[in-house]
């Protein structure tokens, strides 16, 4: 795993962040794109954020992830724009970015995180599944989205793992013995 630096983007990072989102948009064929103004409004205000990751050995930014409040749900945020440049995939950048976002969201009082994706982004869907995101009902009007996921940030005792998750947990525990 590569040693990474992850930080919440500030004013001086805004241009780099927007360029990375444009690269993401092209990579996954996003039709409805952020303008510089909507990008600033959505990700650079209280309760939202944009994180960047950079390899300690490289000067180039490796990836990004964003969080914004979800207008249709109480105490919920929406994950947007998780993207790792191809040359940094497998470096741990995606997980480092997700962990930073989840820690901020929990500290900010969010109880749920939601995200949408497309069913052809198989690696992304496997990544989210491995990190506790579960299918949910459609929560937005994104015409390109075909998959909707969510994760409780404050574990709820009434939520028991399904059989497939129980098997995966048991398998992982057997490796630890």
Protein Blocks (a to p, Z undefined) as FASTA:
>chain_A
ZZdddddddfklmmmmmmmmmmmmmmnopabdcdfklmmmmmmcghiacdddddfkbcbd
fbdcdddddfkbghiacdehiacdfklgonlmmmmmmmmmmmmmmmnopabdcddddfkl
mmlmmmmmmnopacdddfbfcfkbcbdcdddfbdcfklccdfklmmmmmmmmmmmZZ
